[in-house]
Amino acid sequence: MRIGYPCINRSVGCTANSTFRLASYSEERLFSCLRNNLACLSKILQYNLEKGLLFFRISSDLVPLASHPACKSDWASHFREEFREIGSFIKRNGMRISMHPDQFVLINALDGGIVERSVSELDYHAKVLDSLGLDSTAKIQIHAGGVYGDKEAAISRFIQRYARLPPRIKKRLVIENDDRLFSLKDCLSIHRKTGIPVLFDSFHHSLLNNGEGLRDALLLAKKAWKKKDGPLMVDYSTQQEGSRPGTHATHIVSSDFRRFLFHARGIGMDVMLEIKDKEKSALEALAILNSRNGSG
């Protein structure tokens, strides 16, 4: 089991998701920002390796405005060597990478413009992972999308649109169960028609489910992953006490994570902690995992 956290490291003193406004776009501005983002990403990955955190979600803002029509720059070619070096570091050290576009990516939208922009955004994410030279175990996760008053029609639209996506996107795309619209059961119904892997979000499952216990849900999700996709990916968090339902915790609750590990025993997976204090909680989770495995 690899443990990780998303996008931001609060310990290394830099950010790998710096961006700028469209009004100030220029190729020079883009390249300067991307150069700094890649340097910081390298620093974060080095930190993660030293700490034993081998799963990381790269920010969608790594390349600012990359999917916007205003961006005509061939950033992938310009920074080919930097991407290649980072990718080699990732592969050499057995790390796993994912990306997660924002909620506006909806391939089952009723609005054709939204669909077109969503595909452009997914293509950008695939281009980042391709530029890093990573195999198909590096995934792009999205939600199934909107319901628009008719879930069956929404699912059918997702399946049809997925079938038309370019292969470079399809090989990396996974869907996750959410906390309001599409349960694990719904996502698995899409998987059966498309083969798309289902990333299991344990927190979302606690808020929206069809009565499946945690271990049963993990086993069901795992069946949706083939060898080429790598181990099951899991997003883990808990409810922040005193906040509205669905608010992610500020810090890991050790007792709950131990309970999660108990239910996850023997099921190969990589776990992304969607907890607000990022690497701080990830390090605590890793210590708990190591103590259970007898190596800490």
Backbone torsions as a table, in degrees:
resi	resn	phi	psi	omega
1	MET	NA	122.1	172.7
2	ARG	-95.1	137.5	179.6
3	ILE	-107.1	140.0	178.9
4	GLY	-151.8	-174.9	-178.8
5	TYR	-150.6	163.3	-173.0
6	PRO	-98.8	129.0	154.1
7	CYS	72.0	-46.3	-170.6
8	ILE	-121.1	133.6	173.0
9	ASN	-114.1	126.8	-175.3
10	ARG	-93.6	5.2	-175.4
11	SER	-107.7	-21.4	-169.4
12	VAL	-91.3	-11.1	174.7
13	GLY	82.0	20.8	176.3
14	CYS	-151.0	171.1	177.9
15	THR	-128.5	139.5	179.8
16	ALA	-102.3	17.3	-180.0
17	ASN	-133.4	32.1	176.4
18	SER	-67.1	140.0	-179.4
19	THR	-142.1	-170.9	-178.9
20	PHE	-156.7	167.7	-177.6
21	ARG	-75.2	148.8	179.1
22	LEU	-58.0	-35.2	-177.7
23	ALA	-62.0	-24.0	-179.5
24	SER	-104.7	19.5	-177.5
25	TYR	-66.4	135.9	167.8
26	SER	-156.2	158.1	178.5
27	GLU	-62.2	-38.6	178.6
28	GLU	-61.6	-43.4	178.9
29	ARG	-64.1	-43.3	178.8
30	LEU	-59.9	-50.0	-176.1
31	PHE	-65.4	-37.5	178.1
32	SER	-64.2	-44.3	-179.6
33	CYS	-66.5	-45.1	-179.2
34	LEU	-65.0	-38.7	177.8
35	ARG	-57.9	-44.9	179.1
36	ASN	-68.4	-39.1	179.2
37	ASN	-64.2	-41.9	179.0
38	LEU	-66.9	-38.2	178.0
39	ALA	-64.2	-40.5	178.9
40	CYS	-70.1	-38.7	176.5
41	LEU	-57.7	-42.8	177.5
42	SER	-59.8	-42.0	-179.8
43	LYS	-65.4	-41.2	178.2
44	ILE	-63.7	-45.6	-178.6
45	LEU	-64.6	-36.5	176.2
46	GLN	-64.6	-43.6	176.1
47	TYR	-58.6	-48.0	-178.1
48	ASN	-59.9	-42.6	179.2
49	LEU	-61.7	-45.8	-179.6
50	GLU	-61.4	-30.7	-177.9
51	LYS	-94.3	-7.2	179.8
52	GLY	85.0	17.8	178.5
53	LEU	-96.5	102.6	-167.4
54	LEU	-104.8	12.6	179.1
55	PHE	-128.8	129.3	-177.9
56	PHE	-146.4	140.4	175.5
57	ARG	-101.7	118.3	178.8
58	ILE	-77.6	136.5	-179.8
59	SER	-61.7	142.1	174.4
60	SER	-65.3	-18.7	-179.9
61	ASP	-89.8	13.5	179.5
62	LEU	-53.3	-45.6	176.6
63	VAL	-111.7	99.7	-174.3
64	PRO	-58.8	133.8	173.5
65	LEU	59.5	23.1	-173.1
66	ALA	-62.7	-33.3	-177.7
67	SER	-92.5	0.3	-179.8
68	HIS	-77.9	142.8	179.9
69	PRO	-57.1	-23.4	-179.9
70	ALA	-69.2	-20.5	-176.8
71	CYS	-85.6	104.0	178.8
72	LYS	-106.5	-0.2	-173.7
73	SER	-76.5	140.3	177.5
74	ASP	-88.8	71.9	-176.3
75	TRP	-64.1	-33.0	-177.9
76	ALA	-65.0	-40.5	178.6
77	SER	-72.4	-41.2	-177.6
78	HIS	-61.5	-36.1	-177.6
79	PHE	-110.8	28.9	-176.7
80	ARG	-53.7	-47.0	-176.5
81	GLU	-68.0	-39.3	178.9
82	GLU	-63.3	-44.9	177.4
83	PHE	-62.8	-42.3	-178.4
84	ARG	-63.3	-40.9	179.5
85	GLU	-65.3	-43.2	178.7
86	ILE	-65.1	-43.4	178.5
87	GLY	-61.5	-39.9	178.0
88	SER	-63.5	-40.1	177.6
89	PHE	-61.3	-44.1	179.9
90	ILE	-60.9	-48.9	-176.4
91	LYS	-69.0	-41.5	-178.1
92	ARG	-61.0	-30.4	-174.5
93	ASN	-106.8	14.5	173.6
94	GLY	64.2	31.5	-179.7
95	MET	-88.7	160.5	176.5
96	ARG	-123.8	143.3	-175.3
97	ILE	-125.3	144.4	171.4
98	SER	-138.5	169.5	172.7
99	MET	-140.0	156.7	-175.5
100	HIS	-144.2	96.3	177.7
101	PRO	-59.3	161.3	-179.9
102	ASP	-65.6	170.9	-175.1
103	GLN	-65.9	-15.4	-178.6
104	PHE	-74.7	-6.5	177.0
105	VAL	-80.8	106.8	-174.8
106	LEU	-135.8	98.1	-177.5
107	ILE	-80.0	-8.8	176.5
108	ASN	-104.7	18.2	-179.6
109	ALA	-63.1	153.8	175.9
110	LEU	-77.4	-28.6	-178.7
111	ASP	-82.6	118.7	-178.2
112	GLY	-62.6	-31.0	177.6
113	GLY	-65.5	-39.1	177.4
114	ILE	-64.6	-41.6	179.0
115	VAL	-61.8	-45.3	-179.3
116	GLU	-61.4	-44.8	179.1
117	ARG	-66.9	-34.5	179.0
118	SER	-64.9	-42.7	179.4
119	VAL	-65.6	-38.7	177.4
120	SER	-62.6	-40.1	179.3
121	GLU	-67.0	-41.4	178.0
122	LEU	-65.5	-37.0	178.7
123	ASP	-64.6	-39.1	175.7
124	TYR	-60.8	-45.9	179.7
125	HIS	-61.4	-42.4	178.1
126	ALA	-63.0	-36.4	179.7
127	LYS	-64.8	-38.6	176.2
128	VAL	-60.5	-49.6	-177.1
129	LEU	-68.4	-34.7	174.5
130	ASP	-65.7	-41.3	-179.7
131	SER	-63.5	-30.3	176.6
132	LEU	-76.6	-11.5	179.1
133	GLY	74.5	25.8	-177.0
134	LEU	-87.1	149.4	-179.0
135	ASP	-81.2	-171.9	-172.0
136	SER	-75.1	2.2	173.2
137	THR	-81.5	-12.1	174.1
138	ALA	-85.6	116.8	-166.9
139	LYS	-114.2	157.0	172.2
140	ILE	-113.8	118.1	-176.3
141	GLN	-104.5	137.9	176.1
142	ILE	-137.0	166.6	170.1
143	HIS	-86.5	162.0	-178.7
144	ALA	-64.9	-23.2	175.7
145	GLY	118.3	-152.9	-178.8
146	GLY	-93.4	163.8	177.6
147	VAL	-96.3	-37.1	176.8
148	TYR	55.3	36.2	174.9
149	GLY	81.9	-2.4	-178.2
150	ASP	-153.0	95.6	-174.5
151	LYS	-64.2	-41.4	-178.7
152	GLU	-62.7	-40.9	177.8
153	ALA	-67.2	-37.2	179.2
154	ALA	-64.8	-41.7	177.7
155	ILE	-64.6	-43.6	179.6
156	SER	-61.6	-40.0	178.9
157	ARG	-65.4	-41.1	177.4
158	PHE	-58.9	-47.3	-177.8
159	ILE	-60.7	-43.4	-179.5
160	GLN	-65.8	-43.3	-178.4
161	ARG	-70.3	-38.4	178.2
162	TYR	-59.4	-41.2	-177.6
163	ALA	-61.3	-25.7	-176.7
164	ARG	-95.3	-1.1	-179.8
165	LEU	-69.7	149.6	175.7
166	PRO	-60.7	147.5	-179.0
167	PRO	-55.2	-34.5	-177.9
168	ARG	-63.8	-27.0	176.2
169	ILE	-85.1	-47.3	-174.9
170	LYS	-58.0	-36.3	-176.3
171	LYS	-69.4	-16.8	-176.5
172	ARG	-110.6	-15.1	-170.0
173	LEU	-77.7	136.3	171.1
174	VAL	-133.2	154.3	175.0
175	ILE	-113.6	148.5	177.5
176	GLU	-118.2	147.5	172.6
177	ASN	-67.1	142.3	-179.8
178	ASP	-112.3	-176.7	-172.1
179	ASP	-98.9	1.8	-176.4
180	ARG	-133.7	-35.2	-168.0
181	LEU	-118.4	-52.3	-173.6
182	PHE	-116.1	109.7	179.3
183	SER	-77.6	174.8	174.1
184	LEU	-55.6	-43.1	179.6
185	LYS	-58.9	-42.9	178.7
186	ASP	-63.3	-44.4	-179.4
187	CYS	-64.8	-37.7	178.4
188	LEU	-67.6	-29.5	176.1
189	SER	-67.2	-35.0	175.1
190	ILE	-69.2	-41.2	178.2
191	HIS	-57.5	-42.2	-177.0
192	ARG	-63.7	-26.2	179.8
193	LYS	-91.9	-20.5	-172.5
194	THR	-122.4	-25.2	-173.1
195	GLY	84.0	0.2	-178.7
196	ILE	-66.6	130.8	178.6
197	PRO	-64.9	154.1	179.1
198	VAL	-113.5	112.7	173.0
199	LEU	-75.6	130.2	-176.3
200	PHE	-95.1	120.4	175.3
201	ASP	-101.0	108.8	-174.1
202	SER	-67.1	-36.4	179.6
203	PHE	-67.6	-47.1	177.1
204	HIS	-59.3	-39.2	-179.7
205	HIS	-63.7	-33.4	178.2
206	SER	-67.6	-21.0	-178.3
207	LEU	-99.2	-27.1	-179.8
208	LEU	-143.2	112.9	-178.7
209	ASN	-153.0	178.7	177.5
210	ASN	-119.4	33.0	176.2
211	GLY	90.8	3.3	179.8
212	GLU	-74.0	132.5	172.0
213	GLY	-68.9	165.2	-174.8
214	LEU	-60.1	-48.5	-177.7
215	ARG	-64.6	-43.2	178.1
216	ASP	-61.0	-39.6	179.6
217	ALA	-64.6	-43.0	178.1
218	LEU	-61.0	-42.5	-179.9
219	LEU	-66.3	-38.4	177.5
220	LEU	-64.6	-44.4	-179.9
221	ALA	-64.9	-39.3	-177.7
222	LYS	-60.5	-34.3	-178.9
223	LYS	-64.9	-17.3	-178.5
224	ALA	-84.7	2.4	-176.8
225	TRP	-112.2	131.1	175.7
226	LYS	-97.6	168.3	-178.2
227	LYS	-56.1	-40.3	-178.4
228	LYS	-65.7	-20.4	-179.4
229	ASP	-86.3	-12.9	-176.4
230	GLY	84.4	-176.7	178.5
231	PRO	-62.8	156.0	172.4
232	LEU	-48.8	135.1	173.9
233	MET	-101.7	135.6	-178.2
234	VAL	-128.8	132.8	168.8
235	ASP	-97.0	130.6	-176.6
236	TYR	-124.0	134.3	169.8
237	SER	-162.1	179.8	175.1
238	THR	-138.6	170.3	-179.4
239	GLN	-72.8	132.2	172.7
240	GLN	-73.3	120.2	-177.7
241	GLU	-60.4	132.6	177.1
242	GLY	85.3	-1.5	-180.0
243	SER	-107.5	169.0	-179.4
244	ARG	-61.1	149.1	179.6
245	PRO	-55.0	133.8	-179.2
246	GLY	99.7	-3.5	178.3
247	THR	-81.1	125.1	-177.9
248	HIS	-69.5	146.8	-178.3
249	ALA	-65.2	150.1	175.6
250	THR	-75.4	-36.5	-178.5
251	HIS	-142.2	150.1	-177.8
252	ILE	-59.8	140.8	172.9
253	VAL	-98.4	106.4	-170.8
254	SER	-56.2	-42.4	-177.4
255	SER	-64.2	-37.8	179.5
256	ASP	-70.4	-38.7	179.2
257	PHE	-67.1	-36.5	175.3
258	ARG	-62.9	-39.0	177.4
259	ARG	-64.2	-42.5	177.7
260	PHE	-58.5	-47.3	-179.7
261	LEU	-61.9	-35.3	177.2
262	PHE	-61.1	-45.8	-179.9
263	HIS	-70.9	-26.5	-177.1
264	ALA	-87.8	-0.2	-173.8
265	ARG	-56.7	132.4	177.0
266	GLY	79.0	-2.4	180.0
267	ILE	-103.7	111.9	-179.6
268	GLY	-64.8	129.2	-178.4
269	MET	-164.6	164.1	170.8
270	ASP	-117.7	136.5	-169.6
271	VAL	-117.8	122.9	176.5
272	MET	-100.9	118.9	179.4
273	LEU	-86.2	109.3	177.7
274	GLU	-90.8	64.2	-176.5
275	ILE	-120.0	142.0	-163.5
276	LYS	-65.7	-27.4	-179.3
277	ASP	-91.5	18.4	165.8
278	LYS	52.9	-118.5	-172.2
279	GLU	-64.8	-23.3	179.8
280	LYS	-62.4	-48.9	177.8
281	SER	-71.5	-34.6	178.9
282	ALA	-61.6	-39.8	177.9
283	LEU	-66.0	-38.0	177.7
284	GLU	-67.5	-40.3	177.6
285	ALA	-62.4	-41.1	178.7
286	LEU	-63.5	-39.9	178.7
287	ALA	-63.8	-39.6	177.9
288	ILE	-64.7	-44.5	178.9
289	LEU	-60.9	-45.7	-178.7
290	ASN	-64.9	-36.6	179.5
291	SER	-66.7	-34.5	177.2
292	ARG	-71.5	-31.8	-179.1
293	ASN	-86.2	-3.4	177.7
294	GLY	79.9	20.1	-179.0
295	SER	-116.3	18.2	-179.9
296	GLY	-161.5	NA	NA
